[in-house]
Amino acid sequence: MKVLMLSLDEAILNLDSRVAKRIKKYAGLVERLDIVVYSKQKVNNLKLADNIFVHSTKTNNKLFYPSHALKLSKKLYKLNKYDLVTTQDPFETAWVGLKLKKKFKIGLNIQIHGDFFSTNYWLEKSLKNKIRMRLAKKTLPSAGSIRVVSKRIATSLKKFKIDYKRITIAPIYVDLDEFNKPNENHLRDKFNNKYIILTVGRFEAEKNYELLINSFKKLNNSNSALVMVGTGSQENKLKQIVTDLKIEDKVYFEGWQTDLAPYYNSANLYVVTSYSGGYNLTVIEALAAGLPISMTDVGLAGEIVKNEENGLIIKPNNEEELIKAMERIIEDKELEQTISSNSLSVISKLPTEDELLNLQVEAWQKAI
């Protein structure tokens, strides 16, 4: 099977990145895999494995990413005659994939990693997303198969009237052993041995970190620290809120970190306050470290994180529920221990890396 992949993830261009190492695993499962990355960087025939090669669109203006990807993909097809094209999303990459499917009569597999369709939050964020929705309405019904990372996303595709048999649920693999190191809690001294409430992610509006900071301020616990790992466009705004609330000595902005294991293994509680979410890798990582979870009803909530079993699930943007959930876990040690134990039990039942790779290949075969 010869596969052409269209991707927005520039990390693939770094041979040492996690995503590049993951893609190398496909070497034994396909005859050839070529990856076209939407990027300004100039890369051609970057070799990940003997039969896996990466190419970039070399595009200075993002508006021309799709047209440049289409032009490059046509050239690559004439050289390699692919059986199918697989795209990273149902939008800009899938538009190119659909063009290739029609021109060369090959299979089209669309991958969906984010939860775009279960609520109106994503759609109402911008005019660009409304345009993307129009693209999705054309690309998704035309796909031979669709790979999603969660049941919630699979259910959200009902509005497109897609045959459920064409959908494959295959989460993203996480090396769980990397995070299950309970003796590595050397960051606790850095945070004055306080009860550490941890969150990891992009500092963007959809994460709703304003809610987390304001709720943390009102916690009935003076020995807590809020540790925020990440960066993003709202970072300065969030820091100003912390200053205005006069809790600078209790809130730590740690920036972007390549090694998250010490944070998970030093923390006591992991919190998600997002308005929406796909397959939240940080939740899986936190569960692997045995952390109790408090999260909004998005993404993996109800599927991996189950209320009162291995986490507490709250309504999005509900300060009262968030405060109550955090205080319950902080104050009720029996609940904290039960949730933590159940977290490790759930994690042990997740698919292995080989099983997930095979699910992806099955999705590709459906498309042919």
Buried (B, 14 or more C-beta within 10 A) or exposed (E): BBBBBBBBBBEBBEEEBBBBEBBBBBBEBBEBBBBBBBBEEEBEEBEBBEBBBBBBBBBEEEEEBBBBBBEBBBEBBEEBEBBBBBBBBBBBBBBBBBBBBEEBEBBBBBBBBBBBBBBEBBEEBEEEBEEBBEBBEEBBBEBBBBBBBBBBBBBBBEEBEBEEEBBBBBBBBBEBEBBBBEEBBEBBEBBEEBBBBBBBBBBBBBBBBBBBBBBBBEBEEEEBBBBBBBBBEBBEEBBEBBEEBEBEEBBBBBEEEEEBBBBBBBBBBBBBBBBBBBBBBBBBBBBBBBBBBBBBBBBBBBBBBBBEBBBBBBEBBBBEBBBBBBBBBBEEEEBBEBBBEBBBEBBEEBBEEEEBBBBBBEBBBBBB
